[in-house]
């Protein structure tokens, strides 16, 4: 075989091999998709509870402090008035019995009247009452994305909401930000 035939044969083999390599690369590149198709996106939420204090002024009615706890003034005044009224009734020993009975009855009545007045003696004041309430709200912390590459589906969690497709890198892997 002469030298030019041998050179032609080697050059032909190199061209054929290069052409086959380029054709194979083009075929493989066309079979590997550039994007994954997004099938479903679900928001992943987190509940955040924030406590805060709420206060309001409330009118409160209280019993006034009692100055005469044993109701001595009412009893004494009632006894005097009852004794005076009882003294107006009857004569002789009957008058004495009526005076004593009036004093006892008046003392009892005066004690009860003073007790009723003390029970009704109230005052109103304003008190500040506070309580802690909790406000709740939801934050989106990510997205569970179901995607399809060819016939296979898978799910990945992403920080940002994707569009309708996700770019693929070398080897068909997702390019996630």
C-alpha positions as CSV (number, residue, x, y, z in Angstrom):
1,X,0.0,0.0,0.0
2,X,1.4,3.3,-0.9
3,X,1.8,6.2,1.5
4,X,-1.0,8.4,0.1
5,X,-3.5,5.5,0.3
6,X,-2.5,4.9,3.9
7,X,-2.8,8.6,4.7
8,X,-6.2,8.7,3.0
9,X,-7.3,5.6,5.0
10,X,-6.1,7.1,8.4
11,X,-7.8,10.5,7.6
12,X,-11.0,8.7,6.6
13,X,-11.0,6.7,9.9
14,X,-10.4,9.9,11.9
15,X,-13.2,11.8,10.1
16,X,-15.6,8.8,10.5
17,X,-14.8,8.5,14.2
18,X,-15.2,12.2,14.8
19,X,-18.5,12.2,12.9
20,X,-19.7,9.2,15.0
21,X,-18.7,11.0,18.2
22,X,-20.5,14.2,17.2
23,X,-23.6,12.3,16.2
24,X,-23.7,10.3,19.4
25,X,-23.3,13.5,21.5
26,X,-26.1,15.1,19.6
27,X,-28.3,12.1,20.1
28,X,-27.6,11.8,23.8
29,X,-28.0,15.6,24.3
30,X,-31.4,15.5,22.6
31,X,-32.5,12.6,24.9
32,X,-31.6,14.4,28.1
33,X,-34.2,17.1,28.8
34,X,-33.2,20.7,29.8
35,X,-36.1,21.1,32.1
36,X,-38.3,19.2,34.6
37,X,-42.0,19.8,34.3
38,X,-43.7,21.1,37.5
39,X,-46.8,19.0,38.2
40,X,-47.9,20.4,41.6
41,X,-46.8,23.1,44.1
42,X,-48.0,23.1,47.7
43,X,-47.2,25.9,50.2
44,X,-45.5,24.7,53.4
45,X,-46.8,26.9,56.3
46,X,-45.7,27.5,59.9
47,X,-48.0,28.8,62.6
48,X,-46.5,31.7,64.5
49,X,-48.0,32.6,67.9
50,X,-47.3,36.1,69.3
51,X,-48.5,36.9,72.8
52,X,-49.6,40.4,73.7
53,X,-51.1,42.1,76.7
54,X,-54.6,43.7,76.5
55,X,-55.7,46.0,79.3
56,X,-59.0,47.7,80.0
57,X,-60.3,50.0,82.8
58,X,-63.2,48.4,84.6
59,X,-65.6,50.1,87.1
60,X,-65.7,48.1,90.4
61,X,-68.3,48.7,93.1
62,X,-67.0,48.0,96.6
63,X,-68.5,48.2,100.1
64,X,-67.4,51.3,102.0
65,X,-65.3,50.7,105.1
66,X,-67.5,50.4,108.2
67,X,-66.7,53.0,111.0
68,X,-69.0,51.4,113.6
69,X,-68.5,47.7,113.2
70,X,-70.7,46.7,116.1
71,X,-73.5,49.2,115.2
72,X,-73.4,50.8,118.6
73,X,-74.7,54.2,117.4
74,X,-77.8,52.7,115.7
75,X,-78.5,50.5,118.7
76,X,-78.2,53.4,121.2
77,X,-80.2,55.8,119.1
78,X,-82.9,53.2,118.5
79,X,-83.0,52.3,122.2
80,X,-83.4,56.0,123.2
81,X,-86.1,56.6,120.6
82,X,-87.9,53.3,121.4
83,X,-87.7,54.1,125.2
84,X,-89.2,57.6,124.6
85,X,-92.0,56.2,122.6
86,X,-92.7,53.3,125.1
87,X,-92.8,55.9,127.9
88,X,-95.7,57.5,126.2
89,X,-97.8,54.4,126.6
90,X,-99.6,53.3,129.8
91,X,-99.4,54.4,133.4
92,X,-97.6,53.1,136.5
93,X,-95.9,49.8,136.2
94,X,-97.2,49.4,132.6
95,X,-95.4,52.6,131.7
96,X,-92.1,51.2,133.0
97,X,-92.6,47.9,131.1
98,X,-93.6,49.8,127.9
99,X,-90.5,52.0,128.3
100,X,-88.2,49.0,128.7
101,X,-89.9,47.1,125.9
102,X,-89.7,50.2,123.6
103,X,-86.0,50.6,124.5
104,X,-85.2,46.9,123.7
105,X,-87.3,47.0,120.5
106,X,-85.9,50.4,119.4
107,X,-82.3,49.2,120.1
108,X,-82.9,46.1,118.0
109,X,-84.5,48.1,115.2
110,X,-81.7,50.8,115.3
111,X,-79.1,48.0,115.1
112,X,-80.8,46.6,112.0
113,X,-81.3,50.0,110.3
114,X,-77.7,50.9,110.8
115,X,-76.6,47.4,109.4
116,X,-78.8,47.9,106.3
117,X,-77.4,51.4,105.8
118,X,-73.8,50.1,106.1
119,X,-74.5,47.3,103.6
120,X,-75.8,49.8,101.1
121,X,-72.9,52.2,101.6
122,X,-70.7,51.5,98.6
123,X,-68.3,53.4,96.4
124,X,-67.2,52.9,92.8
125,X,-63.6,52.9,91.6
126,X,-61.8,52.1,88.4
127,X,-59.4,49.2,88.2
128,X,-57.0,48.4,85.3
129,X,-57.3,44.7,84.4
130,X,-54.9,43.1,82.0
131,X,-54.8,39.7,80.3
132,X,-52.5,38.0,77.8
133,X,-53.9,37.1,74.4
134,X,-52.2,35.3,71.6
135,X,-52.3,36.3,68.0
136,X,-51.7,33.6,65.5
137,X,-50.7,33.9,61.9
138,X,-49.2,31.6,59.2
139,X,-45.9,32.1,57.4
140,X,-45.0,30.4,54.2
141,X,-41.6,28.7,54.9
142,X,-41.3,26.8,51.6
143,X,-42.9,24.9,48.8
144,X,-43.3,21.2,48.2
145,X,-42.8,20.8,44.5
146,X,-43.8,17.7,42.6
147,X,-42.0,17.5,39.2
148,X,-41.7,15.1,36.3
149,X,-38.7,14.2,34.2
150,X,-39.7,11.8,31.5
151,X,-41.9,9.2,33.1
152,X,-40.6,9.7,36.6
153,X,-42.1,11.9,39.3
154,X,-40.4,13.1,42.5
155,X,-40.9,15.8,45.1
156,X,-38.5,18.4,46.4
157,X,-38.9,21.3,48.9
158,X,-37.9,24.7,47.5
159,X,-37.5,28.1,49.2
160,X,-39.1,30.0,46.3
161,X,-42.2,29.1,44.3
162,X,-41.1,27.8,40.9
163,X,-42.7,28.5,37.5
164,X,-44.0,25.7,35.3
165,X,-40.6,24.1,34.8
166,X,-37.3,23.7,36.7
167,X,-34.0,23.9,34.8
168,X,-31.8,20.7,34.8
169,X,-28.0,20.6,34.8
170,X,-25.6,18.0,33.7
171,X,-26.8,14.5,34.4
172,X,-30.4,15.6,34.5
173,X,-30.2,17.0,38.1
174,X,-32.4,19.9,39.2
175,X,-30.7,23.3,39.3
176,X,-32.0,24.7,42.6
177,X,-31.2,28.2,43.8
